[in-house]
């Protein structure tokens, strides 16, 4: 049996997307109030958790210290463009790095730039 938990994190940041057609609005400097949703799925541990929500605190601290009120083009130098899709990939990796997520737990990360849009890395 598989269980799923989720937790949301937020941050505000600016970015510019390169390589777009001239005049595309995302090619100009702009910002978003991002929502990051992590979903962790797998079996329950001995306590009855997929993962203790408290174990996700280092990930929230990393977001606050690294991304919040920053220009993502300056911070995320390993990607060509800080798109929502690329952010989801980077955040999934950081979640595993920052937290003690067991290897039998599946991680999915969604990034929302607007109330109606989500990009997911699963």
BAVEXGU-737195 format. One record per residue (C-alpha): residue in one letter; x, y, z. Coordinates in steps of 0.25 Angstrom, whole numbers. Layout:
! BAVEXGU-737195
A  X  Y  Z $
...
***
This chain:
! BAVEXGU-737195
X  0  0  0 $
X  5  14  -3 $
X  2  26  5 $
X  4  41  0 $
X  7  53  8 $
X  9  67  3 $
X  14  81  8 $
X  15  94  2 $
X  26  105  3 $
X  26  119  -3 $
X  36  129  -8 $
X  36  142  -16 $
X  47  144  -27 $
X  50  150  -40 $
X  55  144  -53 $
X  57  146  -68 $
X  55  135  -78 $
X  65  135  -90 $
X  63  130  -104 $
X  48  134  -105 $
X  43  142  -117 $
X  45  157  -117 $
X  34  164  -109 $
X  30  151  -101 $
X  26  156  -87 $
X  35  146  -80 $
X  47  151  -87 $
X  46  163  -78 $
X  50  164  -64 $
X  38  160  -56 $
X  35  153  -43 $
X  25  143  -36 $
X  20  138  -23 $
X  24  124  -24 $
X  17  112  -18 $
X  25  99  -17 $
X  18  87  -14 $
X  25  74  -10 $
X  19  61  -10 $
X  25  49  -4 $
X  19  35  -6 $
X  23  21  -1 $
X  20  12  11 $
X  19  16  25 $
X  30  15  35 $
X  30  9  49 $
X  24  22  54 $
X  13  22  44 $
X  18  33  35 $
X  23  34  21 $
X  32  45  25 $
X  31  53  38 $
X  27  67  33 $
X  38  73  43 $
X  48  66  35 $
X  45  75  23 $
X  49  88  31 $
X  63  88  25 $
X  57  89  11 $
X  48  101  15 $
X  61  108  21 $
X  68  105  8 $
X  57  112  0 $
X  57  124  9 $
X  72  125  9 $
X  75  123  -5 $
X  63  127  -14 $
X  54  136  -6 $
X  55  151  -11 $
X  66  147  -20 $
X  68  148  -35 $
X  67  134  -40 $
X  76  136  -52 $
X  87  140  -42 $
X  85  128  -32 $
X  82  116  -41 $
X  94  117  -50 $
X  94  102  -54 $
X  82  104  -63 $
X  80  112  -76 $
X  67  117  -71 $
X  60  117  -58 $
X  47  112  -63 $
X  37  106  -54 $
X  40  92  -60 $
X  55  94  -57 $
X  52  99  -43 $
X  44  87  -40 $
X  56  78  -44 $
X  65  86  -36 $
X  56  86  -24 $
X  54  71  -24 $
X  69  69  -24 $
X  70  79  -12 $
X  59  72  -5 $
X  67  59  -5 $
X  80  67  -1 $
X  74  75  10 $
X  65  65  17 $
X  66  51  21 $
X  57  45  11 $
X  58  30  11 $
X  62  24  -2 $
X  48  16  -3 $
X  41  29  -3 $
X  37  35  -17 $
X  38  50  -18 $
X  30  59  -27 $
X  31  74  -27 $
X  22  84  -33 $
X  25  99  -36 $
X  14  109  -38 $
X  17  123  -43 $
X  2  127  -44 $
X  -11  122  -37 $
X  -14  114  -50 $
X  -1  108  -54 $
X  7  97  -49 $
X  20  90  -54 $
X  23  76  -48 $
X  36  68  -47 $
X  33  53  -43 $
***
